[in-house]
Amino acid sequence: MLYRSISTILFCFVVPSAALSEVEVSLYLGNQSGPPSDINVTGDSTIPDLSFEQKWEGQSFNWPIYAGFRITNWRTPEYGYGLDYAHNKVRPPNGELPAGFSALEFTDGLNTWTINGYRRWQNAVGDATPYVGAGLGISAPGVEVRYQGSDTFEYQITGVAATWLAGVTYPVNDEWSVFGEYKGTFTSNDVELDGGGSLTSDIFTNALNVGVSFSF
């Protein structure tokens, strides 16, 4: 159901493109990290009610790697909007799992799907074009929480997501360009646990990305 909805959104972005001045498809990867966040567990039949601060690391280059893509419709030379997907990841550092847990991570994706708006300044520094963007959407992580007899391992839609970014793109030719950027995300996650309880956490990530774009 989630992927059907995403496909519908993607279709809506691509089909009207003939009437637009420019459509840009971008792929990116980078080095992503996450600061500590507060975790709360309540109402579970196996995991006791808990509240604690958890340290995170991104492990960007461990499989599956941190990466993302976006499709942008530039309605004018300066302003555009589009769909952005990021495969963020967070897991505890080695030796930092809380007592009783054998797994507590979002490494098959602290996935975010957002609708973003963009502003760019074409050729502001020679051929380089700075840009900024921000957007809202959903958090759809791959949840892995294991505590004694409780085993939660599935994809869920867990709450809202927000993203913000700033970068510079540089043309290779009329169709291809490369870019570098800072990208941050916020996700508010309310996870349904195997034992009937919930785990909640608001998680931030920060990433330095490099990527390639194709325009048509």
C-alpha positions in Angstrom: 0.0 0.0 0.0 2.8 2.4 0.9 4.7 1.7 -2.4 1.4 2.1 -4.4 0.9 5.5 -2.8 4.5 6.5 -3.6 4.2 5.4 -7.2 1.0 7.5 -7.6 2.9 10.6 -6.2 5.8 9.9 -8.5 3.4 9.6 -11.5 1.9 12.9 -10.7 5.3 14.6 -10.7 6.5 13.1 -14.0 3.4 13.2 -16.2 2.8 17.0 -16.2 6.5 17.6 -17.0 6.0 18.5 -20.6 4.4 21.8 -19.6 7.2 22.7 -17.3 10.5 24.5 -18.1 12.7 21.8 -16.6 12.6 18.4 -14.9 15.6 17.3 -13.0 16.3 13.8 -11.7 19.0 13.5 -9.1 20.8 10.7 -7.3 23.0 11.2 -4.2 25.0 9.5 -1.5 27.2 10.8 1.3 28.3 10.6 4.9 25.3 10.7 7.3 25.2 10.8 11.1 22.6 11.2 13.9 22.9 12.9 17.3 21.5 11.2 20.4 17.7 11.0 20.9 15.3 10.2 23.7 13.6 6.8 23.5 10.3 6.0 25.4 8.8 2.5 25.5 5.3 2.1 27.0 2.5 -0.5 27.2 4.4 -3.6 25.9 3.7 -7.1 27.2 7.5 -8.0 27.1 9.5 -4.8 27.2 9.1 -2.9 30.5 8.3 0.8 30.4 11.6 2.6 29.7 12.9 6.1 29.1 16.5 6.7 28.1 18.8 8.6 25.8 20.3 6.6 22.9 23.4 7.4 21.0 23.3 6.9 17.2 25.7 6.5 14.4 24.9 6.4 10.7 27.3 3.7 9.3 26.7 5.3 5.9 29.0 3.0 3.9 27.8 -0.3 5.4 25.2 -2.2 3.3 22.6 -1.0 2.6 24.4 2.3 2.1 23.0 5.7 2.8 21.6 7.2 -0.4 18.7 9.0 -1.9 17.0 10.4 -5.0 14.8 13.3 -6.0 12.7 14.5 -8.9 12.4 18.3 -9.2 10.1 20.3 -11.4 11.6 23.8 -12.0 8.5 25.9 -12.7 10.7 29.0 -13.2 14.5 29.5 -13.5 14.5 30.2 -9.7 11.8 28.2 -8.1 10.9 24.5 -8.1 9.3 21.7 -6.2 9.6 17.9 -6.1 9.7 14.5 -4.4 12.7 13.5 -2.3 13.5 10.0 -0.9 16.4 9.5 1.6 17.6 6.1 2.9 18.9 7.5 6.3 20.2 5.0 8.9 20.8 5.0 12.6 22.0 2.3 15.0 23.8 2.3 18.4 27.6 2.4 18.4 29.3 -0.9 19.3 28.7 -1.6 23.0 26.0 1.1 23.4 22.9 -1.1 23.2 20.7 -0.6 26.3 20.4 -3.5 28.8 18.0 -6.3 27.6 18.1 -5.3 23.9 19.8 -7.4 21.3 18.8 -5.0 18.5 17.5 -1.4 18.4 18.0 0.2 15.0 16.7 1.7 11.8 19.4 0.6 9.4 17.2 -0.9 6.6 16.2 2.7 6.4 15.1 5.5 8.6 13.4 6.2 5.3 11.9 9.6 4.5 9.6 10.7 1.7 9.1 14.4 1.5 7.6 17.0 -0.9 10.2 19.8 -1.1 10.3 23.4 -2.4 13.5 24.9 -3.8 15.1 28.2 -4.5 18.2 28.5 -6.7 20.4 31.3 -8.0 21.5 30.3 -11.5 25.2 30.9 -12.3 25.6 33.1 -9.2 29.3 32.2 -8.9 30.6 31.6 -12.5 28.8 28.5 -13.7 28.0 27.3 -10.2 24.4 27.6 -9.0 23.7 27.7 -5.2 20.3 26.4 -4.0 18.3 25.8 -0.8 15.3 23.7 -0.1 12.9 22.4 2.6 10.0 20.0 2.8 7.6 17.8 4.8 6.4 14.2 4.4 6.4 10.8 6.1 8.8 8.6 8.0 8.7 5.0 6.8 11.5 3.2 8.5 12.6 -0.4 8.6 12.3 -1.1 12.3 14.4 -3.6 14.1 13.8 -3.9 17.9 14.6 -7.1 19.7 14.2 -7.5 23.5 14.2 -11.1 24.9 11.1 -12.7 23.5 9.8 -9.5 21.7 10.9 -9.3 18.0 9.8 -6.3 15.9 11.2 -6.4 12.4 9.1 -4.7 9.7 8.5 -1.5 7.7 6.1 0.9 9.3 4.8 4.4 8.7 5.8 5.9 12.0 5.1 9.7 11.8 5.9 12.9 10.1 9.3 13.8 8.5 10.9 17.2 7.6 14.0 18.0 5.6 16.2 21.0 4.9 19.2 21.4 2.6 21.6 23.8 1.0 24.1 23.1 -1.8 25.8 24.1 -5.0 25.4 22.5 -8.4 27.8 22.7 -11.3 27.1 21.8 -15.0 29.0 19.1 -16.8 27.1 19.8 -20.1 23.6 20.9 -21.1 21.9 17.8 -19.5 24.2 16.6 -16.7 25.4 18.3 -13.6 27.1 17.4 -10.3 26.3 18.8 -6.9 27.4 18.9 -3.2 25.1 19.7 -0.3 24.3 19.6 3.4 21.0 17.8 4.1 19.3 17.5 7.5 16.2 15.5 8.4 13.8 15.2 11.4 11.5 12.3 11.9 8.9 11.8 14.7 8.6 8.1 15.1 5.9 6.1 16.9 6.7 2.4 16.4 4.2 -0.4 17.0 6.1 -3.2 18.9 5.6 -6.9 18.6 4.3 -7.1 22.2 1.5 -4.5 21.7 3.4 -1.5 23.1 5.0 1.5 21.4 8.4 2.9 21.1 8.7 6.6 20.4 11.6 8.8 19.4 12.2 12.1 17.6 15.4 11.5 15.5 17.5 14.1 13.6 20.1 13.2 11.0 22.8 15.3 9.3 24.5 14.5 6.0 27.1 15.8 3.6 26.1 14.6 0.1 27.5 14.5 -3.4 25.4 13.6 -6.4 24.6 13.7 -10.1 21.6 15.2 -11.9 20.1 14.7 -15.3 17.8 17.5 -16.7 15.3 17.3 -19.5 
